[in-house]
Amino acid sequence: MKTMQVTPMAVAKYEGKESVKKFAKAAKKFFAATVRFFIVISPAYPQYVESMRKKG
């Protein structure tokens, strides 16, 4: 059986992987929310552009 030495570098690598996973999860949630926002706003956007043209 192989023994594992716990060094500060090993701990830092492990913690780094965890933070990357957390960042990726947060980024995924952010992009999903952005897509949902654009899906909700997309039906109203052409009407908004047309109203701005009439005012201008």
N, C-alpha and C positions, 0 to 999 in steps of 0.2 A: 504494500500500500504506500502510495506517495504522500509525503507530508507537505504541507503548504506553509510557507513562511509569510507572516503578515508584516509587511513593511509599509511605511508611509506612502510610498509610490503605488503599491498595490491598492491601498485604500483610496487614494486619490483617483486612480483609474476607475475603480468601481463606482465611486461617487460621481465621476464625470459621465459615465454611461447612464446612470440614473437621471442626471439632469438633462441629458440629451433626449432621453425618452419622454421626460416631462415636457420639454420644449416642443418636441414633435407633436405630442398630444394636444398641447395648447394651440399650436399653429394650425393643426387640423380642425379644431373647434372654431378658431377664428375664421378660417377660409369657408367652413360650412355655414357659419353665421352670415358671412359676406354674401355668399351665393343665395342664401335664403332672402336676404335683404333685397338683392337685385331682382329676384323672382317676384317679390311682393311689389316693388316699386315699378317694374317694367310696364305694366298695363297703364299706369298713370303718366309715364314719362312722355309719350308722344303728345298727349293732350297738353302737358305743361309746355313743351316746345312750341306747339301751335299757338298757345295763348301768349307766349313771349313774342312770337313773330307779329301777332296782331297789335300788341302794345307798342312794339318798336317801329 
